[in-house]
Amino acid sequence: MKWILLCTCFMFGMSQGHGAAFMVKDPYPDMDYRPRYHLTCQSGKLGNPSFAYTRDADLLVYHLFYRCTPLAPSQSFPSTDEWHHMVSQDLVHWEATGLAGVPANTSSISVVQPSANMASSVMVVEGAGGIQLGHSTDASLTQWQNFTAPSTLSPPAGSSPLSSPHIWSNDTAQYFLLAASTVNSTSLSAGDPVTGGTPVAYLYESADLITWTSHGVFWHGDTADVAISGVDFFRVYDSGSTTAFQQVLMATLQQPGNAFYYSGKVDLSAPSSPFTVLTKHHADYGSLQYTSSVTDDLDRRLVIGLLPETRSAAWQAHDGYSGIISLPRVALSLPQYQIGFKMPADISNLYGKSLGTLTGITLNPAETELMPLLSGNQLSISATLSVTAPVSDIFSAGFRILASTNMSEYTTVALSNNPDAPAGSCNEIPITKGFDRSGQDYRSFAMASTAVPSDCRAACCNETKCKSWVFVFGLPFTFQSCSTGSNCCFLKSGVPPLKPNKALNISAGEAGEPNTVLSVSTLKSSLSPEATGQETHVPISSVPPDLRSSQHTTAQPFRRHGEQGTPPASNQVDIAMFIDRSVLEVFVQGTLVITERVYPTLADSIGVQLFATNCTATFVSIEAFDMQDAS
């Protein structure tokens, strides 16, 4: 039996008869929030998905492992944790193979394909028995055996138990394993000095999967980071290259609770050297957690993650399920050590009926326009939006989707200049370590001995003239207004090109266009007090400068990285929205992503409205499709 991202029993297994045995009014809306083309548990709480990929002769197969746990003690199914396994050849049509044969109480899984000196696939699991490794000679990855816990896989003294293991192999058949931990003391022998309470990832290496050599601290978080989970490490190749790549560590920070990536450098032929972080940034500006990724035969690094619920626990228990797996997205190598994400072309196979292509719709300030042809709660909408002639410092224009007839419920996706956004947006722009921007200085000054690069970035963000900045820690000579040994901040009136500088402890960044953001607001998405809304801003200046032009048309929303388009007018943005009942995934400029959950309570909350506030908005093009049911 074939499944399409969500099997029939997944779709129709929710809240049957809930509340009927009690002679009281059901407090929850009679709405079906279960998505139709995203995966969720038939029953229970979804957690920690894991992605894998195998080749069986000429058959290429994607594998998805995910955990379902009871939502409440009273829930009879599942009665204990269950790990499920699904397979697909195209990322769209999925088939269930049954339960994954893993040890009881497993909390996370990572799988690696057979290598040159190992005939079996390897699964590493973490659970009540610590970290264990199992083997499968079955290409379908349905039969696992011989789970054992290597005695050499243990954390250094002064660290918490290892968790969230991630395993991979290299071209010389060496195996590497990363595992998260938290340092409880300061006595570490490898890596940068780490203070107590700092999250870390330890690196281990093995040739036989039995004896593991510890290489100490591979990565450590900022002092503000609080524990990590969902650790992942991978390469993303530059467009058109088979040799140039970025190395990326991705992890979920328990505070603030979503996924970040760290782009940097490490020489795994000398793995005792720690991972040098060059940038840290959002993997998703919304609520994505616990990411997992895999490289397929098309050399695409595909990433999935968990989308948690933003409604009350009682409401989740009432409906009988919790948590959604995101659609897969392709990681892109971008300039300045940044990573972007786009939707793979495979997802277009879920397109149903075309709802039309519209061009050249212009709204004047305070105008709105309902789009009755675009209504629905299973949609794909791609658009290019341009904002001109703002009549106020605060403007906004875009879409109100999942809108009720009386506009008491709607979700906003808009290009705006939000009064709360300037400082926050500018201070979200990534910091690039080890690079300089020479020239165009208009001011330099020494900072405190405790200063860090983000302090210089904040100074730049507070000055209108500042377009970029450079921070040097411990300047080795006197220069401009800074004396030898000082931490010096250089503010620049332009954006000189980045150039490597290995002689200095140096970092650089931009101020960009901090006021212009793509906002997704779920504050009015639901009338229920048990649904939590928020407003999320993606700074358009986070897109590298050579990618800020319009790079895809709505007729081709799945552009290849490196394809160029026509430079847009001022404040123009490309948006691709995927709406699946309670799930919203928004791709911005083909590189940045916001994922959110929404819970409209009204049956007519399926409308789409265009709007412009304090500006003239031109919807250069809009293209929409119904998305097919997963059945």
C-alpha positions in Angstrom: 0.0 0.0 0.0 1.4 3.4 -1.0 1.4 6.4 1.3 1.8 10.0 0.3 3.6 11.6 3.2 0.7 10.7 5.4 -1.2 7.5 5.4 -4.9 7.2 5.4 -4.9 6.0 9.0 -2.8 9.0 9.9 -5.4 11.3 8.3 -8.5 9.9 9.7 -7.4 8.6 13.1 -8.1 11.8 15.1 -10.5 12.5 18.0 -13.1 9.9 17.1 -15.8 10.1 19.7 -13.8 12.3 22.0 -16.0 14.0 24.5 -19.1 12.0 23.4 -19.2 9.9 26.6 -19.4 13.1 28.8 -22.6 15.1 28.8 -20.7 18.4 28.5 -20.0 20.8 25.7 -16.8 20.0 23.8 -14.5 23.0 24.5 -12.5 22.6 21.3 -13.4 23.6 17.7 -14.9 21.0 15.5 -12.0 21.4 13.1 -9.7 18.9 11.4 -6.2 20.3 12.0 -4.4 17.2 10.9 -2.3 18.1 7.9 -2.7 16.4 4.6 0.8 16.4 3.1 2.9 16.6 6.3 3.6 13.5 8.4 2.4 13.1 12.0 1.8 10.2 14.3 -1.5 8.4 14.0 -1.7 8.8 17.7 0.7 10.2 20.2 3.4 12.8 20.3 5.9 12.9 17.5 9.6 13.3 18.3 13.1 13.3 17.0 12.8 12.4 13.3 15.8 10.8 11.6 16.6 10.9 7.8 18.6 8.2 5.9 19.3 7.3 2.3 20.4 3.9 0.7 21.0 2.5 -2.7 19.9 -1.1 -3.4 21.2 -1.9 -6.8 19.6 0.8 -9.0 16.9 1.5 -6.4 17.4 4.8 -4.5 15.5 4.9 -1.3 14.9 7.6 1.3 14.2 6.4 4.9 12.4 8.2 7.6 12.5 7.1 11.3 10.3 8.8 13.8 9.1 8.3 17.4 5.6 8.4 18.7 5.1 8.5 22.5 1.9 8.6 24.6 0.4 12.1 25.0 -1.0 11.3 28.5 -1.1 8.4 30.9 -4.7 7.8 29.9 -3.8 7.3 26.3 -3.9 3.6 25.4 -2.3 3.9 22.0 0.6 4.0 21.8 1.0 2.7 25.3 4.8 3.0 25.1 7.4 4.7 22.9 7.2 3.4 19.3 9.7 4.1 16.5 8.2 3.9 13.0 9.9 3.5 9.6 8.8 4.7 6.2 10.5 4.6 2.8 10.1 6.7 -0.4 11.7 6.9 -3.8 10.7 10.4 -4.5 10.2 12.3 -1.2 6.5 12.5 -2.0 5.0 9.0 -2.0 5.9 7.1 1.2 5.3 3.5 2.3 5.2 2.2 5.8 7.4 -0.8 6.7 6.1 -1.1 10.3 7.9 -0.5 13.6 11.7 0.0 13.6 13.5 -2.7 15.5 15.3 -0.6 18.0 16.0 -1.1 21.8 13.2 0.0 24.2 13.2 3.6 25.4 15.3 4.8 22.5 15.1 8.6 22.3 17.1 9.4 19.2 18.5 7.6 16.1 21.2 8.2 13.5 21.9 5.9 10.5 24.9 5.6 8.2 25.2 3.6 5.0 27.7 0.7 4.5 31.3 1.8 4.0 34.2 0.2 2.1 35.2 -1.9 5.1 31.7 -2.6 6.6 29.1 -4.6 4.8 26.2 -3.5 7.0 24.4 -0.2 7.6 24.9 1.1 11.1 22.4 2.7 13.4 23.4 4.5 16.5 20.8 5.0 19.2 20.6 6.9 22.5 18.3 5.8 25.3 18.1 4.2 28.7 21.1 2.0 27.9 23.3 4.9 26.8 24.6 5.1 23.3 24.4 1.7 21.4 25.3 0.7 17.9 23.3 -1.8 15.8 23.8 -3.3 12.4 21.6 -4.2 9.4 22.6 -6.2 6.3 19.1 -5.7 4.9 19.1 -2.9 2.3 15.6 -2.1 3.3 16.8 -1.2 6.8 14.0 -3.1 8.4 16.0 -5.7 10.3 18.4 -4.5 13.0 20.5 -6.6 15.4 23.4 -6.8 17.7 22.9 -3.5 19.6 25.8 -3.0 21.9 27.2 -0.1 23.9 31.0 0.4 23.1 32.8 1.0 26.4 35.1 3.6 24.6 32.1 5.8 23.8 31.9 7.8 27.0 32.1 11.5 27.9 35.1 13.0 29.5 35.1 13.5 33.3 33.1 16.5 34.3 30.6 16.2 31.5 26.9 15.1 31.4 26.0 11.8 29.6 26.3 11.8 25.8 23.0 12.4 23.9 21.7 13.1 20.3 24.5 11.1 18.6 25.1 11.7 14.9 27.2 9.2 12.9 28.8 9.4 9.4 31.7 7.9 7.4 34.3 9.5 5.1 35.9 8.4 1.9 38.6 6.4 3.7 36.0 4.3 5.6 36.6 5.9 8.9 33.5 6.5 11.1 32.9 9.6 13.0 30.4 10.2 15.8 29.3 13.5 17.3 27.4 13.5 20.6 26.0 16.4 22.7 26.8 17.0 26.3 27.1 19.7 28.8 30.3 20.6 30.6 30.1 20.6 34.4 33.7 21.6 35.1 36.4 23.7 33.3 39.1 20.9 33.1 39.0 20.0 29.4 42.0 18.9 27.4 40.9 19.8 23.9 39.2 22.7 22.2 38.8 26.3 23.4 38.4 27.0 27.1 34.9 26.0 28.1 33.2 27.2 31.3 30.8 25.1 33.4 27.3 24.8 32.0 28.3 25.3 28.4 26.8 23.0 25.7 29.4 21.0 23.8 29.6 18.3 21.0 32.3 15.7 21.5 33.9 14.0 18.4 34.8 10.3 18.3 36.5 8.2 15.6 36.6 4.5 14.8 37.7 2.2 12.0 35.8 -0.9 13.3 32.8 0.6 15.2 34.1 -1.2 18.4 37.1 0.9 19.5 36.5 4.6 19.5 39.1 7.3 19.9 37.9 10.5 21.6 39.0 13.8 20.0 37.6 15.9 22.7 35.6 19.1 22.2 34.6 19.4 18.5 32.3 22.4 19.1 31.1 24.4 22.1 28.2 26.9 22.3 28.1 30.4 23.4 27.8 31.1 27.1 24.2 32.1 26.5 23.3 28.8 24.9 21.5 26.3 27.2 22.0 22.6 26.2 21.7 21.3 22.7 19.9 18.4 21.0 19.3 17.1 17.5 23.0 17.4 16.5 23.8 17.1 12.8 27.0 17.7 10.8 27.3 17.8 7.0 28.9 19.4 3.9 27.1 21.7 1.5 28.8 22.0 -1.8 29.0 25.3 -3.6 26.9 25.6 -6.7 28.4 23.7 -9.6 31.4 22.4 -7.6 32.4 19.0 -6.5 35.3 20.2 -4.4 34.4 23.5 -2.8 32.0 23.2 0.2 31.0 24.5 3.5 30.9 22.4 6.7 27.8 22.9 8.8 26.9 21.9 12.3 23.2 22.1 13.0 21.6 21.8 16.5 18.5 22.7 18.4 19.2 25.1 21.3 16.9 24.4 24.2 16.8 28.1 24.7 15.2 29.6 22.6 14.1 26.1 21.5 14.6 26.1 17.7 17.3 25.0 15.2 20.4 27.0 14.5 23.3 26.3 12.2 27.0 26.9 12.6 29.1 27.2 9.4 32.8 26.8 9.7 35.9 24.8 9.1 37.5 21.6 10.4 40.2 19.3 9.0 38.9 15.8 9.7 42.2 14.3 8.7 43.5 16.0 11.9 40.2 15.7 14.0 41.8 16.8 17.3 41.5 20.3 16.0 38.1 21.7 16.9 35.5 23.0 14.5 36.1 26.7 13.9 32.8 28.5 13.7 32.6 31.4 11.2 28.9 32.2 11.4 25.9 31.2 13.5 22.4 31.7 12.2 18.9 30.5 12.2 18.2 27.3 10.3 14.6 28.4 10.5 13.2 31.6 11.8 10.0 29.9 13.1 9.6 26.8 15.3 11.6 24.1 13.5 13.4 21.7 15.9 15.4 18.5 15.9 16.7 18.6 12.4 18.1 15.6 10.5 19.6 15.6 7.0 20.9 13.3 4.3 22.8 13.6 1.0 21.2 11.9 -2.0 22.5 10.8 -5.4 21.6 14.2 -6.8 24.2 15.7 -4.3 21.4 17.5 -2.5 21.6 17.9 1.2 18.0 17.4 2.3 16.9 18.6 5.8 13.8 17.8 7.7 12.7 18.8 11.2 10.0 18.7 13.9 7.3 21.3 14.0 5.9 21.3 17.6 2.4 22.3 18.5 1.6 25.9 19.8 -1.7 25.0 21.4 -2.5 23.7 24.9 -1.6 20.2 26.0 -5.2 19.5 26.8 -6.2 20.4 23.2 -3.5 18.1 21.8 -4.6 15.2 24.0 -8.2 15.9 22.9 -7.2 15.5 19.2 -4.9 12.6 20.0 -1.7 13.6 18.3 1.0 16.2 18.6 3.9 17.4 16.3 4.5 17.5 12.6 7.5 16.7 10.4 8.4 19.5 8.0 8.6 19.0 4.3 12.1 18.3 3.1 14.2 21.3 2.1 17.5 21.5 0.2 20.4 23.2 1.9 22.3 25.8 -0.2 25.8 27.1 0.1 25.6 30.9 0.1 28.4 33.6 0.2 29.9 34.8 3.4 29.6 31.3 5.1 25.9 31.3 5.1 23.5 28.5 4.4 20.1 28.9 2.7 17.2 26.5 2.2 14.8 26.0 -0.7 12.0 23.5 -1.4 13.0 20.6 -3.6 11.4 20.3 -7.0 9.9 16.9 -5.9 7.3 18.6 -3.9 5.7 20.1 -7.0 4.4 16.5 -7.6 1.9 17.3 -4.9 0.4 20.2 -6.9 -3.2 19.7 -7.7 -5.5 22.1 -9.7 -4.0 25.4 -10.7 -5.8 28.3 -9.1 -4.4 30.7 -11.7 -1.6 33.1 -12.3 -2.1 36.8 -11.6 0.2 39.7 -12.5 0.5 43.4 -12.0 -2.0 43.9 -9.1 -1.3 47.3 -7.5 -2.8 48.5 -4.2 -2.7 52.0 -2.9 -2.2 52.8 0.8 -5.1 51.4 2.9 -6.4 49.3 0.0 -7.3 45.6 0.3 -8.5 43.1 -2.2 -10.1 39.7 -1.5 -8.9 36.8 -3.8 -11.8 34.4 -3.8 -10.1 32.1 -6.4 -7.2 31.5 -4.0 -9.2 30.4 -1.0 -8.4 27.1 0.8 -6.4 25.6 3.6 -4.3 23.2 1.4 -2.5 25.6 -0.9 0.8 26.6 -2.4 1.1 30.3 -3.2 4.2 31.8 -4.8 4.5 35.6 -5.3 6.8 38.5 -6.0 5.9 41.6 -4.0 7.2 45.1 -4.4 6.6 48.0 -2.0 7.2 51.6 -3.1 6.3 55.1 -2.0 5.9 54.5 1.7 3.9 57.4 3.2 5.1 56.5 6.8 8.1 55.2 8.5 5.9 52.2 9.4 4.5 50.3 6.4 3.3 46.8 5.6 2.0 45.0 2.6 1.3 41.4 1.7 -1.1 38.5 2.3 -3.7 37.7 5.0 -4.2 34.0 4.6 -6.6 31.5 6.3 -8.8 34.6 6.8 -12.4 34.4 8.0 -15.1 36.4 6.2 -15.4 38.9 9.0 -11.6 39.1 9.3 -11.7 38.1 13.0 -9.1 35.4 12.2 -6.2 35.6 9.7 -2.5 34.9 9.5 -0.3 37.7 8.0 2.7 37.2 5.6 4.0 40.7 4.7 6.9 42.8 3.8 7.1 45.5 6.4 9.0 48.1 8.3 8.1 47.2 11.8 8.9 49.6 14.7 10.2 46.7 16.7 12.3 45.3 13.9 15.2 47.7 13.2 17.6 46.8 16.1 16.6 43.2 16.2 16.9 42.7 12.5 20.3 44.4 12.2 21.6 42.4 15.2 20.5 39.2 13.5 22.9 39.6 10.6 25.6 36.9 10.7 29.1 37.6 11.9 31.9 36.2 9.7 35.0 35.3 11.6 38.5 35.4 10.1 37.6 37.9 7.4 38.3 41.7 7.0 36.6 44.5 5.1 39.3 47.0 4.1 38.6 50.7 3.7 35.6 53.1 3.9 36.1 53.6 7.7 34.3 56.7 9.0 34.9 56.0 12.7 37.0 53.6 14.9 37.2 53.3 18.6 38.5 51.0 21.4 35.9 48.8 23.2 36.0 47.2 26.6 38.4 44.4 27.3 35.4 42.1 27.6 33.9 43.2 24.2 32.9 40.6 21.6 32.1 41.0 17.9 28.4 41.4 18.5 29.1 44.5 20.6 30.7 46.2 17.5 27.7 45.0 15.4 25.3 46.6 17.9 27.3 49.9 17.6 26.9 49.8 13.8 23.2 49.0 14.0 22.7 52.2 16.1 24.2 54.5 13.5 22.4 55.3 10.3 25.6 56.0 8.4 27.1 52.5 9.2 26.7 49.9 6.5 29.3 47.4 7.7 31.8 46.9 10.5 35.0 45.1 11.5 36.0 44.0 15.0 39.6 43.2 15.9 40.4 41.5 19.2 43.7 42.5 20.7 44.9 44.8 17.9 48.7 44.1 17.6 49.6 47.6 16.7 48.3 51.2 17.0 45.9 52.1 14.2 43.6 55.1 13.8 41.9 55.7 17.2 42.9 52.3 18.7 46.1 51.6 20.6 48.1 48.4 20.7 46.3 45.6 22.5 42.9 47.1 22.4 39.7 45.6 21.1 38.9 47.9 18.2 35.6 48.5 16.3 35.7 49.9 12.8 32.5 51.4 11.4 32.2 51.8 7.7 30.1 53.9 5.4 30.0 51.2 2.7 30.3 47.5 2.3 33.9 46.6 1.1 34.3 43.0 -0.1 35.2 40.3 2.5 38.8 39.2 2.4 40.4 36.4 4.5 42.8 37.7 7.2 44.6 35.0 9.2 47.0 37.4 10.8 44.4 39.0 13.1 41.7 37.8 15.5 39.1 39.5 13.4 35.4 39.4 12.6 33.2 41.3 10.2 29.6 42.0 9.3 27.0 44.2 7.7 24.3 46.6 8.9 22.5 46.0 5.6 18.8 47.2 5.4 17.7 46.5 9.0 14.3 48.1 8.7 13.0 45.8 5.9 11.7 42.5 7.1 9.4 39.7 6.0 7.0 39.2 8.8 4.8 36.2 9.6 2.3 36.9 12.3 0.0 34.3 13.9 -1.3 36.7 16.6 -4.7 36.7 15.0 -4.7 33.2 13.5 -7.0 31.7 16.1 -9.8 33.0 18.4 -9.0 30.2 20.9 -7.2 31.4 24.0 -5.5 28.0 24.1 -3.5 28.7 20.9 -0.3 30.7 21.2 0.5 33.3 18.5 3.6 35.1 17.7 5.2 37.5 15.2 8.4 36.5 13.5 10.6 38.8 11.4 13.1 37.7 8.8 15.5 40.5 8.0 15.9 40.8 4.2 19.4 42.0 4.9 20.2 38.5 6.1 20.1 37.4 2.4 23.6 37.9 1.0 23.8 41.0 -1.2 24.2 39.1 -4.5 21.1 37.1 -3.8 18.7 39.9 -2.8 17.5 40.3 -6.4 14.4 38.4 -7.6 15.9 35.0 -8.4 12.9 32.9 -9.3 9.6 33.5 -11.0 6.4 32.1 -9.5 6.3 29.8 -12.6 9.6 28.3 -11.4 9.7 28.6 -7.6 12.3 25.8 -7.2 15.2 27.6 -8.8 18.7 26.1 -8.8 21.2 27.9 -6.7 23.2 30.3 -8.8 20.5 31.1 -11.3 20.1 34.9 -11.5 17.0 37.0 -12.2 16.2 40.6 -12.9 17.2 43.0 -10.1 14.0 44.1 -8.4 12.6 47.5 -7.5 13.3 48.8 -3.9 11.8 46.6 -1.2 11.0 43.7 -3.4 10.7 40.1 -2.1 9.9 36.6 -3.4 7.7 34.5 -1.2 6.6 30.9 -1.5 4.0 29.7 1.0 2.9 26.1 1.7 -0.3 25.9 3.7 -1.5 22.6 5.1 -4.4 23.1 7.5 -2.4 23.8 10.8 1.0 24.1 9.1 2.5 27.1 7.4 6.0 27.0 5.7 7.2 30.3 4.1 10.3 30.5 2.0 11.8 34.0 1.5 14.0 34.9 -1.4 14.5 31.2 -2.0 17.0 31.1 0.9 15.3 31.8 4.3 12.5 29.9 5.9 9.8 30.5 8.6 7.6 27.6 9.7 4.7 28.1 12.1 1.6 26.4 13.4 -1.9 27.9 13.1 -5.3 26.8 14.5 -8.3 28.8 13.0 -11.5 28.1 14.8 -14.0 29.3 12.1 -15.1 27.1 9.2 -14.8 30.0 6.8 -11.2 30.8 7.8 -9.9 29.9 4.3 -9.8 33.2 2.6 -6.9 35.1 1.1 -6.7 38.9 1.2 -4.1 41.3 -0.3 -3.4 44.5 1.6 -1.2 47.6 1.7 -0.8 49.8 4.7 1.1 53.2 4.4 2.6 52.3 1.0 1.9 51.3 -2.6 2.2 47.6 -3.1 2.6 45.8 -6.4 2.0 42.1 -6.5 4.2 41.6 -9.6 3.0 38.0 -9.9 1.0 35.4 -7.9 0.6 31.8 -8.7 -1.4 29.3 -6.6 -2.2 25.6 -6.6 -4.4 23.3 -4.6 -2.2 20.8 -2.8 -3.3 17.2 -3.2 -4.6 15.2 -0.3 -2.2 12.6 1.0 -4.3 9.6 0.2 
